[in-house]
Amino acid sequence: WAAMRDVRFTFLQRFATEDRVVDDSIVTFEIARAGYWPWPVDAKIEMRLVHIFEMRDGKISRELVFDMGRPVR
């Protein structure tokens, strides 16, 4: 989080079953620190972020993350 500022989430869809939890959102932020992201400091980014958690016995057994970011300037 230290490499980002002005972070905002727009939640598109969240749902859960006994075996799976899915969180789909769009995140916007500005790059605050060089070295972590492939974009320059101060770039404004919009990113589709999808987390899929596989559940076993009420606990997360696996996490899959898909992120697709792009500059918006």
Rosetta blueprint (number, residue, H / E / L):
1 W L
2 A L
3 A L
4 M E
5 R E
6 D E
7 V E
8 R E
9 F E
10 T E
11 F E
12 L E
13 Q E
14 R E
15 F E
16 A E
17 T L
18 E L
19 D L
20 R E
21 V E
22 V E
23 D E
24 D E
25 S E
26 I E
27 V E
28 T E
29 F E
30 E E
31 I E
32 A L
33 R L
34 A L
35 G L
36 Y L
37 W L
38 P L
39 W L
40 P L
41 V L
42 D L
43 A L
44 K E
45 I E
46 E E
47 M E
48 R E
49 L E
50 V E
51 H E
52 I E
53 F E
54 E E
55 M E
56 R E
57 D L
58 G L
59 K E
60 I E
61 S E
62 R E
63 E E
64 L E
65 V E
66 F E
67 D E
68 M E
69 G E
70 R E
71 P E
72 V L
73 R L
